[in-house]
Amino acid sequence: MDAFTAGLLQRIRTAQTDLTRARETGDDFLADVEQAELDDLHRLAAEHGVEVGAASA
């Protein structure tokens, strides 16, 4: 796995964790921000042919 792929998958895992935490604490604004970040990261992964199934689990 190259550095780009590894970094992207790590960013996706981090965004997922942050999104979960925001939802659990009821921070709707932060949840929206994290969801947008996650959507952007998934789009970027798709554009570069990066499989995110393992990162989404």
C-alpha positions in Angstrom: 0.0 0.0 0.0 1.4 3.4 -0.9 1.6 6.4 1.3 -1.3 8.2 -0.4 -3.7 5.2 0.1 -2.6 4.6 3.7 -3.0 8.3 4.5 -6.4 8.4 2.9 -7.7 5.4 4.7 -6.4 6.7 8.0 -8.2 10.0 7.4 -11.4 8.1 6.6 -11.1 6.1 9.9 -10.5 9.3 11.8 -13.4 11.1 10.3 -15.7 8.1 11.0 -14.5 8.1 14.7 -15.0 11.8 15.0 -18.5 11.6 13.3 -19.5 8.9 15.8 -18.3 10.9 18.7 -20.1 14.1 17.5 -23.4 12.1 17.1 -23.0 10.5 20.5 -22.5 13.9 22.2 -25.3 15.5 20.3 -23.1 18.0 18.5 -25.2 18.4 15.3 -22.9 21.0 13.8 -19.8 19.0 14.2 -21.6 15.9 12.9 -22.5 17.8 9.8 -18.9 18.9 9.3 -17.5 15.4 9.9 -20.1 13.9 7.5 -19.1 16.4 4.8 -15.4 15.5 5.4 -16.2 11.8 5.2 -18.2 12.3 1.9 -15.3 14.3 0.4 -12.8 11.6 1.5 -15.0 8.8 -0.1 -15.2 10.9 -3.3 -11.5 11.3 -3.4 -10.9 7.6 -2.8 -13.3 6.7 -5.6 -11.6 9.1 -8.0 -8.2 7.4 -7.2 -9.5 3.8 -7.2 -8.9 3.3 -3.5 -11.1 0.6 -2.0 -12.5 1.9 1.3 -14.5 -1.2 2.4 -11.9 -2.1 5.1 -11.8 1.5 6.4 -15.6 1.7 6.6 -15.9 -1.3 8.8 
